[in-house]
Amino acid sequence: MKIVKTDFILTPHKIVSGKAVAFEKNIVDIDDFETLKKKFPNATIFEYEKNSCILPGFINTHVHLEFSANRAALSYGDFLSWLYSVIKKREELVPNCDRLCIQKAIKNMLKSGTTTFGAISSYGYDLTLCAKAPQRVVYFNEVIGSNPAAADALYNDFLQRVKESKEYADEKFIPAIAIHSPYSVHRILAKKAIEFAKENDLLISTHFMESRAEREWLDKGVGDFKPFFEEFLNQSIPANRAEDYLALFEGAPSLFVHCVWANEKELEIIEKEKHTIVHCPISNRLLGNGALDIGKIKYLGINLSVATDGLSSNYSLNIYEELKAALFVHYHIEPVALAFDLIRSVTTNAAKALKINAGEIKIEKLADLQVVKLPKDLDAIEQIPLHILLHTKKPEKVFIGGESYE
């Protein structure tokens, strides 16, 4: 048993003061510190200084670890320029992200308060390291390929990777699948993979409407993607129509990543099917894709999760950096309310999206927690969520399943 005493608890539905948290693998009790000490006399005590706050560990729902070797090799500013640079540099970047590279990325996420992450794996190179990670991991085996002639071979390779990931499955490592995107996965292949996921109760993630190029290509078969597909894949028509692609996910609540260029009808379908939209503001900015209208997402009642994406389109996997970016990207929303929503997006909302019993400081929830230190001159208690984002680079302590990490 452990007891953590801080001045404040962010549940994250409200701010609580004058209480402490007792936990083993799960949260056992929330009460006055002295009461908990009497109730659990043999507990290990973690007592923190003035203006400290305990909140749930963060859940990064979308990260590509296999490209973590990138620093400045790829071209930013425009989605197609970036995509061409990925194709050009892929054979260097992926092999250069060796065991130490991936371990470093996982460790950096842990240090910045990430207690669960959703790993999008294109090749399976990160499998064993993700399976051994201190964090909880939802491991999305990705399928990609828009050429129908190659669909069977690609599907069999995908099934083999899923099978290998299932060998590591346990309470902290959850195999799942990812369909890369409607423009890059032929509808035959996408349909087979989604049906497989439904039959095996596997969570699904997909990129959707990330760029203007994707919007124009799927709608009309024109735009910047047209010469790209003609040059690299000898294709002159899109692999899917957006509405048909969305229909494949019916009855399977999934993660739809980006959605910057999704239209009203598509968003209504996403809401109706109880999908989650994953928002990656830094990636969207660096690739010139614009900003998601999170006000509209909230108005429509769509579950929203903020994530870092990978180091192929970000400079950091520190989710505090991502939340700060979101705070300033969405400048039209009142900052304290936005900060609260952003913290929920990487705690309760993200836990709902990944179907894990975490993301809240509540009895019986998993003890995936972090302690942060707020400025000593903190005055307005109701502004704690905003000051957590403004003043935190990494937490003082992280707990996963009750086990402590520095």
C-alpha positions as CSV (number, residue, x, y, z in Angstrom):
1,M,0.0,0.0,0.0
2,K,1.1,3.5,-0.8
3,I,-0.3,6.9,0.2
4,V,0.4,10.1,-1.7
5,K,-0.2,13.4,0.0
6,T,-0.3,16.5,-2.1
7,D,-2.1,19.8,-1.6
8,F,-4.4,19.2,-4.6
9,I,-5.9,16.3,-6.6
10,L,-7.0,16.8,-10.2
11,T,-9.5,14.1,-10.7
12,P,-9.7,15.5,-13.7
13,H,-13.4,16.4,-13.4
14,K,-12.7,18.7,-10.5
15,I,-10.0,20.1,-8.2
16,V,-9.9,18.6,-4.7
17,S,-7.9,19.9,-1.8
18,G,-7.1,18.5,1.7
19,K,-7.3,14.9,0.6
20,A,-4.7,12.1,0.0
21,V,-4.8,9.0,-2.2
22,A,-4.1,5.4,-1.1
23,F,-3.4,2.8,-3.6
24,E,-1.9,-0.6,-4.5
25,K,-2.3,-1.7,-8.1
26,N,-5.6,0.2,-8.1
27,I,-6.8,3.2,-6.1
28,V,-8.1,2.0,-2.8
29,D,-9.2,5.1,-1.0
30,I,-9.3,8.9,-1.1
31,D,-9.6,10.6,2.3
32,D,-7.9,12.8,4.8
33,F,-4.2,12.1,5.1
34,E,-4.4,11.3,8.9
35,T,-7.4,9.0,8.3
36,L,-5.5,7.1,5.6
37,K,-2.4,6.7,7.8
38,K,-4.5,5.2,10.6
39,K,-6.4,3.0,8.2
40,F,-3.2,1.7,6.5
41,P,-0.4,2.0,9.1
42,N,2.1,0.0,7.1
43,A,1.7,2.1,3.9
44,T,4.7,3.7,2.2
45,I,4.2,7.5,2.4
46,F,4.9,10.0,-0.4
47,E,4.4,13.5,1.0
48,Y,5.0,16.4,-1.3
49,E,5.7,20.1,-0.7
50,K,3.3,23.1,-0.9
51,N,1.2,23.5,-4.1
52,S,1.9,20.0,-5.3
53,C,-0.8,18.2,-7.2
54,I,-1.6,14.6,-8.1
55,L,-3.3,13.9,-11.4
56,P,-3.8,10.8,-13.6
57,G,-0.9,9.7,-15.8
58,F,-1.2,10.9,-19.4
59,I,-2.3,8.6,-22.2
60,N,-0.7,9.3,-25.6
61,T,-3.1,7.5,-28.0
62,H,-1.0,7.9,-31.2
63,V,2.7,7.6,-31.6
64,H,5.0,6.1,-34.3
65,L,8.1,4.9,-32.6
66,E,9.8,3.4,-35.6
67,F,10.7,6.9,-37.0
68,S,12.2,8.1,-33.7
69,A,15.7,8.5,-35.3
70,N,14.5,11.6,-37.2
71,R,15.6,15.0,-36.1
72,A,15.9,17.2,-39.2
73,A,16.1,14.7,-42.0
74,L,12.5,15.3,-43.2
75,S,11.0,18.4,-44.9
76,Y,8.3,20.3,-43.0
77,G,5.9,23.0,-44.1
78,D,3.9,21.1,-46.6
79,F,2.3,17.7,-46.5
80,L,3.4,16.5,-49.9
81,S,6.9,17.8,-49.5
82,W,7.1,15.9,-46.2
83,L,5.7,12.7,-47.7
84,Y,8.2,12.8,-50.5
85,S,11.0,13.3,-48.0
86,V,9.7,10.3,-45.9
87,I,9.8,8.1,-49.0
88,K,13.3,9.3,-49.8
89,K,14.7,8.9,-46.3
90,R,12.7,5.9,-45.0
91,E,15.4,3.4,-45.8
92,E,17.8,5.4,-43.6
93,L,15.5,6.5,-40.8
94,V,13.8,3.1,-40.0
95,P,17.1,1.0,-39.7
96,N,18.7,3.9,-37.8
97,C,16.1,3.6,-35.1
98,D,17.6,0.7,-33.3
99,R,16.9,-0.8,-29.9
100,L,18.5,2.1,-28.0
101,C,16.6,4.6,-30.1
102,I,13.2,3.1,-29.3
103,Q,14.1,2.6,-25.7
104,K,15.0,6.2,-25.4
105,A,11.7,7.3,-26.9
106,I,9.8,5.1,-24.5
107,K,11.8,6.4,-21.5
108,N,11.3,10.0,-22.5
109,M,7.6,9.5,-22.7
110,L,7.6,7.9,-19.2
111,K,9.6,10.8,-17.8
112,S,7.1,13.2,-19.1
113,G,4.1,11.5,-17.4
114,T,2.9,9.2,-20.1
115,T,1.7,6.0,-18.4
116,T,0.0,4.5,-21.5
117,F,0.7,4.9,-25.2
118,G,-0.8,3.7,-28.4
119,A,2.1,2.5,-30.7
120,I,1.4,2.5,-34.4
121,S,3.7,-0.2,-35.8
122,S,4.3,-0.4,-39.6
123,Y,6.9,-3.1,-39.5
124,G,6.9,-4.8,-36.1
125,Y,10.5,-3.6,-35.3
126,D,9.3,-2.1,-32.0
127,L,7.3,-5.1,-30.8
128,T,9.5,-6.6,-28.1
129,L,10.5,-3.2,-26.7
130,C,6.9,-2.1,-26.5
131,A,6.0,-5.4,-24.8
132,K,8.6,-4.8,-22.2
133,A,7.9,-1.1,-21.7
134,P,7.0,0.1,-18.2
135,Q,3.9,1.7,-19.6
136,R,0.7,0.2,-20.7
137,V,0.8,-0.2,-24.5
138,V,-2.0,-0.6,-27.0
139,Y,0.0,-2.0,-30.0
140,F,-1.6,-1.1,-33.3
141,N,-0.3,-3.4,-36.1
142,E,-0.7,-1.2,-39.2
143,V,-1.8,-2.4,-42.7
144,I,-1.0,-0.3,-45.7
145,G,-1.3,-0.8,-49.5
146,S,-3.5,0.7,-52.2
147,N,-2.7,-1.8,-55.0
148,P,-5.4,-4.5,-55.1
149,A,-3.1,-6.9,-56.8
150,A,-0.9,-7.0,-53.6
151,A,-3.8,-7.1,-51.2
152,D,-3.5,-10.8,-50.3
153,A,0.2,-10.6,-49.7
154,L,-0.1,-7.5,-47.6
155,Y,-3.0,-9.0,-45.6
156,N,-1.0,-12.2,-44.8
157,D,2.0,-10.1,-43.6
158,F,-0.4,-8.1,-41.5
159,L,-2.0,-11.2,-40.0
160,Q,1.5,-12.6,-39.1
161,R,2.4,-9.4,-37.3
162,V,-0.9,-9.5,-35.4
163,K,-0.2,-13.1,-34.4
164,E,3.3,-12.3,-33.2
165,S,2.0,-9.4,-31.1
166,K,-0.7,-11.6,-29.5
167,E,2.1,-13.8,-28.1
168,Y,3.0,-10.9,-25.8
169,A,-0.5,-10.0,-24.8
170,D,-1.1,-9.4,-21.1
171,E,-2.8,-6.9,-18.8
172,K,-0.3,-4.1,-19.9
173,F,0.2,-5.0,-23.5
174,I,-2.9,-5.0,-25.8
175,P,-2.6,-6.0,-29.5
176,A,-4.7,-3.9,-31.9
177,I,-4.8,-2.9,-35.5
178,A,-4.3,0.2,-37.6
179,I,-5.6,0.9,-41.1
180,H,-3.2,3.6,-42.4
181,S,-5.6,5.8,-44.2
182,P,-8.4,5.8,-46.9
183,Y,-6.0,7.0,-49.5
184,S,-3.3,4.4,-48.8
185,V,-5.3,1.2,-48.1
186,H,-7.4,-0.3,-50.9
187,R,-11.0,-0.9,-49.8
188,I,-10.7,-4.7,-50.2
189,L,-7.7,-4.8,-47.8
190,A,-9.3,-2.3,-45.4
191,K,-12.5,-4.3,-45.3
192,K,-10.8,-7.6,-44.6
193,A,-8.6,-6.0,-41.8
194,I,-11.6,-4.3,-40.2
195,E,-13.7,-7.5,-40.3
196,F,-10.8,-9.4,-38.7
197,A,-10.6,-6.7,-36.0
198,K,-14.4,-7.0,-35.3
199,E,-14.3,-10.8,-35.2
200,N,-11.3,-10.7,-32.7
201,D,-12.5,-7.7,-30.7
202,L,-9.4,-5.7,-31.5
203,L,-9.3,-1.9,-31.3
204,I,-8.8,0.0,-34.6
205,S,-7.0,3.3,-35.4
206,T,-6.8,5.1,-38.7
207,H,-5.5,8.4,-40.1
208,F,-8.4,10.3,-41.7
209,M,-8.6,13.6,-43.6
210,E,-5.2,14.9,-42.4
211,S,-4.5,17.2,-45.4
212,R,-6.1,19.2,-48.2
213,A,-4.4,16.8,-50.6
214,E,-6.3,13.9,-49.1
215,R,-9.6,15.8,-49.2
216,E,-9.2,16.7,-52.9
217,W,-8.0,13.2,-54.0
218,L,-10.7,11.3,-52.2
219,D,-13.5,13.6,-53.3
220,K,-12.6,14.3,-57.0
221,G,-9.4,12.4,-57.8
222,V,-7.5,15.6,-58.3
223,G,-5.0,17.8,-56.5
224,D,-1.4,17.3,-55.2
225,F,-2.0,13.5,-54.6
226,K,-2.7,12.8,-58.3
227,P,0.9,13.1,-59.6
228,F,2.1,11.4,-56.4
229,F,0.0,8.3,-57.0
230,E,0.6,8.3,-60.7
231,E,4.4,8.5,-60.2
232,F,4.9,6.0,-57.3
233,L,2.0,3.6,-57.7
234,N,0.7,4.0,-61.2
235,Q,-2.7,4.7,-59.9
236,S,-5.1,7.3,-61.4
237,I,-8.1,6.9,-59.2
238,P,-8.5,6.9,-55.3
239,A,-8.5,3.6,-53.4
240,N,-11.7,4.7,-51.5
241,R,-14.4,7.3,-51.2
242,A,-14.5,8.9,-47.8
243,E,-18.1,7.9,-47.0
244,D,-17.6,4.3,-48.1
245,Y,-14.4,4.1,-46.0
246,L,-16.2,5.4,-42.9
247,A,-19.0,2.9,-43.4
248,L,-16.5,0.0,-43.0
249,F,-16.1,1.0,-39.3
250,E,-19.8,0.7,-38.5
251,G,-20.3,-0.9,-35.1
252,A,-16.6,-0.7,-34.2
253,P,-15.8,2.5,-32.2
254,S,-12.3,3.4,-33.4
255,L,-9.6,6.2,-33.3
256,F,-9.7,8.6,-36.2
257,V,-6.5,10.5,-36.2
258,H,-6.2,14.2,-37.4
259,C,-9.6,14.8,-39.1
260,V,-8.5,18.4,-39.8
261,W,-10.3,18.3,-43.2
262,A,-13.2,16.2,-42.3
263,N,-16.6,17.7,-43.3
264,E,-19.8,18.1,-41.4
265,K,-21.3,14.9,-42.6
266,E,-18.2,12.8,-41.8
267,L,-18.0,14.3,-38.3
268,E,-21.7,13.4,-37.7
269,I,-20.9,9.8,-38.7
270,I,-17.9,9.8,-36.4
271,E,-20.1,11.0,-33.5
272,K,-22.9,8.6,-34.3
273,E,-20.5,5.6,-34.3
274,K,-18.9,6.8,-31.1
275,H,-15.4,7.1,-32.6
276,T,-12.7,9.2,-31.0
277,I,-10.9,11.9,-32.9
278,V,-7.1,12.1,-32.1
279,H,-5.7,15.6,-32.4
280,C,-2.0,16.1,-33.1
281,P,-1.6,19.9,-33.2
282,I,2.2,20.1,-33.6
283,S,2.2,17.5,-36.4
284,N,-0.6,19.3,-38.1
285,R,1.3,22.6,-37.9
286,L,4.6,21.3,-39.1
287,L,3.1,19.6,-42.1
288,G,1.0,22.6,-43.1
289,N,-2.4,20.9,-42.6
290,G,-4.1,23.6,-40.5
291,A,-5.8,23.2,-37.1
292,L,-8.7,21.0,-36.0
293,D,-11.8,22.9,-34.9
294,I,-12.0,21.4,-31.4
295,G,-14.8,23.7,-30.5
296,K,-17.0,22.0,-33.1
297,I,-15.8,18.6,-32.0
298,K,-16.9,19.4,-28.4
299,Y,-20.2,20.8,-29.6
300,L,-20.9,17.6,-31.6
301,G,-20.1,15.5,-28.5
302,I,-17.2,13.6,-30.1
303,N,-14.7,12.1,-27.8
304,L,-11.4,14.0,-28.3
305,S,-7.9,12.8,-27.5
306,V,-4.7,14.8,-27.9
307,A,-1.5,12.9,-29.0
308,T,2.0,13.6,-30.1
309,D,2.1,11.6,-33.3
310,G,5.7,10.4,-34.0
311,L,9.1,12.1,-34.3
312,S,8.7,12.0,-38.1
313,S,6.4,15.1,-37.6
314,N,7.3,16.3,-34.2
315,Y,10.3,17.5,-32.2
316,S,9.3,15.8,-28.9
317,L,7.2,12.9,-27.5
318,N,6.7,15.0,-24.3
319,I,2.9,15.3,-24.1
320,Y,3.2,18.4,-22.0
321,E,4.8,20.1,-25.0
322,E,1.8,18.9,-27.1
323,L,-0.7,20.3,-24.6
324,K,1.1,23.6,-24.5
325,A,1.0,23.8,-28.3
326,A,-2.7,23.1,-28.3
327,L,-3.3,25.8,-25.7
328,F,-1.9,28.4,-28.0
329,V,-3.1,27.0,-31.3
330,H,-6.7,27.2,-30.1
331,Y,-6.3,30.8,-29.0
332,H,-10.0,31.7,-29.4
333,I,-11.1,29.4,-26.4
334,E,-10.9,30.7,-22.9
335,P,-7.5,29.3,-21.5
336,V,-8.6,27.8,-18.2
337,A,-11.5,26.0,-19.7
338,L,-9.3,24.8,-22.6
339,A,-6.6,23.6,-20.2
340,F,-9.1,21.5,-18.3
341,D,-10.5,20.0,-21.6
342,L,-6.9,19.3,-22.8
343,I,-6.0,17.4,-19.6
344,R,-9.2,15.4,-19.9
345,S,-8.3,14.7,-23.5
346,V,-5.1,12.8,-22.4
347,T,-6.7,11.2,-19.3
348,T,-10.4,10.3,-19.2
349,N,-11.1,10.7,-22.9
350,A,-8.0,8.8,-23.9
351,A,-8.8,6.0,-21.5
352,K,-12.2,5.7,-23.0
353,A,-10.8,5.6,-26.5
354,L,-8.3,2.8,-25.6
355,K,-10.8,1.0,-23.3
356,I,-8.5,0.9,-20.3
357,N,-9.5,1.3,-16.6
358,A,-7.4,4.4,-16.0
359,G,-7.4,8.2,-16.6
360,E,-9.1,9.2,-13.4
361,I,-8.3,9.5,-9.7
362,K,-11.2,7.4,-8.5
363,I,-11.5,4.4,-6.3
364,E,-11.0,1.1,-8.2
365,K,-9.3,2.9,-11.2
366,L,-5.8,1.7,-12.0
367,A,-3.1,3.6,-10.0
368,D,-1.5,5.2,-13.1
369,L,-0.7,8.6,-11.6
370,Q,1.7,11.5,-11.6
371,V,2.7,14.2,-9.2
372,V,3.5,17.7,-10.4
373,K,4.8,20.8,-8.6
374,L,3.0,24.1,-9.1
375,P,4.5,27.5,-8.5
376,K,4.8,28.6,-4.9
377,D,2.8,31.8,-5.5
378,L,-0.2,30.0,-6.9
379,D,-3.3,32.0,-5.8
380,A,-6.3,31.1,-7.9
381,I,-7.0,27.4,-7.3
382,E,-9.5,27.2,-10.1
383,Q,-6.7,28.0,-12.5
384,I,-4.6,24.9,-11.5
385,P,-5.2,23.1,-14.9
386,L,-3.8,26.1,-16.8
387,H,-0.7,26.4,-14.5
388,I,0.0,22.6,-14.8
389,L,0.3,23.1,-18.5
390,L,2.3,26.3,-18.4
391,H,4.8,25.3,-15.7
392,T,5.3,21.6,-16.1
393,K,7.9,20.0,-18.3
394,K,8.0,16.7,-16.5
395,P,6.4,15.4,-13.2
396,E,8.1,14.8,-9.9
397,K,7.0,11.2,-9.7
398,V,5.1,8.7,-11.9
399,F,3.2,5.6,-10.8
400,I,2.0,2.8,-13.1
401,G,-0.1,0.2,-11.5
402,G,1.1,1.5,-8.1
403,E,4.8,1.0,-9.0
404,S,6.8,4.2,-8.7
405,Y,9.1,5.7,-11.4
406,E,11.3,8.8,-11.3
